[in-house]
Amino acid sequence: MLYVVPTPIGNLQDISFRALEVLKSVDVILAEDTRTSGHLLKHFAIQKPLRAHHAHNEHQSIEKIIAEMKTGTTFALISDAGTPAISDPGFLIVRAAIQANVKVQCLPGAVAFIPALVMSGLPCDRFVFEGFLPHKKGRHTRLQNLQNETRTIIFYESPYRVAKLLEEVCTYFGTERLVSVSREISKIYEETLRGTAQEVLTHFENTAPKGEFVIIVAGNNTKIE
């Protein structure tokens, strides 16, 4: 059995009762970073074997984990924050478990782009999630392909490249395209800035970006009455 368990993206009280029950009941917890997850588990007094499962070792470890599951061992998969497999490791082991006829359950829970999308004030009924763009190869092609996208567009970005992405939004989508930038969602310094791409870019040219960011970009021809 494999449980995919979302963990808080900021405030630890956002974790669900069911997530805590699952983490207490499984045999092994797979974590993106055992140090980060160790703090979470200690906070909730959960003592279970913790194994590292991340982008650098998942290809090598999956076969062994699946074999253990087939003998009856139950695993929970968690990431540093949010829902595993959403811009985090998880897809490969879920696919492998399904192919091996191992039961998979994904609990509902935290994912950063949903509150950012709702708080943006931009249309939420239809959207496209792009996550992190490639740093180099393929980045410009992805942006070019989105120029005529009419749905609301969602990006993840680190503080080191927020200004760069906003510059690219100005270049590919226009300086007047509406954007909303949220950072540190559910944490003490949570903040959302809204305006044109140029207005928000100017802000971050004068104020150093800090924290993890979700950038929401209005679709082409979106009009806010």
Buried (B, 14 or more C-beta within 10 A) or exposed (E): BBBBBBBBBBEEEBBBEEBBEBBBEBBBBBBBBBEBBBEBBEEEEBEBEBBBBBEEEBEEBBEEBBEBBEEEBBBBBBBBBBBBBBBBBBEBBBEBBEEBEBEBEBBEBBBBBBBBBEBBBBBEEEBEBBEEBEEEEEBBEBBEEBEEBEBBBBBBBEBEBBBBBBBBBBEBBEEEBBBBBBBBBBBEEBEBBBBBBBBBBBBBEEEEBEBBBBBBBBBBEBEEE
